[in-house]
Amino acid sequence: MIFGGGATVDFGKTLPDGQRIFGSNKTFRGLISGLAVGGAVGLIQSYMFHANLLPIAIAASVGSLLGDLAGAFLKRRMGIRPGGPLPGVDQLDFVIGALLLVSVFSRVSLGVVLIMLLVTPPIHFLTNVGAYAFGLKANYW
């Protein structure tokens, strides 16, 4: 959201349903910055906890970005415009993507999964409301 803009991931291409593949809000700048910030957080956590957490951070970042793209793809197939709401998917697509990809490289406990699924939606909503209040988003969802 902060670093987005520029060339879109789907290059403006549409599928036979007439809808864009992902839409205008999924950009290469957003993907690259998401990966960079996730990697930076992984480096900081590795230093703080004296463990190599970078591979997990990268997996979580890539999984999150892929989950977000999957959610955008689903919304386009349903005819929901970019930025339009799809409750549940908007709040959890990136979490599910991150959990799935991280689980390939590391054991993810049921407790972690439940916490992520319960805590993320309200945090996601509140950060979106804050971004809307500061003029960073056009809508509050």
N, C-alpha and C positions, 0 to 999 in steps of 0.2 A: 504494500500500500504506500509506504513512504518512498521506496526506491523504484517503484514501477514506472510504466510508461515506455514508449519506444516501440520497437518492432514486436508484433504479436507472435506467439509460439505457433499458431496455426497459419501464419502468413495470409490471413484473410480468407482462407479456403473454406468452402462449404461442402457438406455431404449431400447425398441425393434427397434428403429431407428438406433441403434448402436452408438449413441452419448452419452457422459456423461450427467448426469442430470444437473449439473451446470458447471463443468469444474474444472481445476486444480488451478484456481486463487481464488476460494471461499473457505476460510479456517476457522476453528473454532477460530484460533488466531485472524484473521481479524474481525470475528463477535464479539468476546468478547471484543477486544480492541475498536471497533466502539461503542459498547454499553457503555463501561467504559468512553471513552472520551466524548460521548454525555451526560452521567450522570454527569460527572465532570463539563462540561460547564453549565448544568442545575443548579448545586449547586452554581457555581460562579454567574450566572445570578440571582438566587434567593437571594443571599446575596446583590448583587449590586442594585437590584430593590425592595428589601424588599417585595418579594412575593414568594409564593411557586410555582416555575416554573419547579421543578423536574419532576412531572408527565408528563407535556407537553414535556419536553426534552427527557424523556425516550420513550414516544410515537413516537416522531419525529425520534429518533435513531432507534427504532425497525422498524418503517415504512420505513425508508430509507434503512435499511439492507434488509428488505423483498422485497422492490422495486428493489434493486440491484440484488437480487437472481432471481426475476421474469425476469429481463432483461437478465441475464445470461442463464436462462432456455429457453427463446425465441430465443436467439442467437444460442444455441446448436441445437434447433429444426430446425433452418434455415441453419444449417451446417457451421456457422461462428465459427472459432476456438477461444479458450480463448485468450483474448487480441486483437482479431480482431475487427475492427470498425463496428458499426451500428449507423450511425448518427441519432440523435434525441433520440434514446433509451439510448445510452451511457450517454447523458447529462441530461436526464429527468426521467429515471426510478426510481431513488432514491428520487427525488423531489416529484413525484406523489405518491410513497409509503408513504413518510412522511406526505404529505398533507392529504391523505386518512385516515391514522391512527389518526392523530391529530384531524381531523374533527369529529371523533367519540367522543372525550372527550371535545372539545372546538369549538366554532364557528370560522370558518376561512373565512374572508371576501374575496370577489371577488378581491379586490385590492391587497391583500396579494398573492392570487393565481397568478394573472397576473404578479406581480413583480417577484415572484419566477420563473415563467416560462420564463420571459424575461431576468432576470439577471443571472440565473444559467448557461446557456450554455456558454456565453463568459468567465465567471469565471472558469468554469470547464475546458474549453480549455486551458486557460492561466496557470492554476495550473498544468495541464498535461504537457504542454510545459516546464514549470519550472522543474518539476520532471524529465523529459527526459534530460534536460540540466544538471542536477545534477547527472545523472546516476541512479536515483531511478526507472525509468521505461525504458523498452526496446523500446517503441515507443512513439511518441508524442501525440497520441490520448488517 
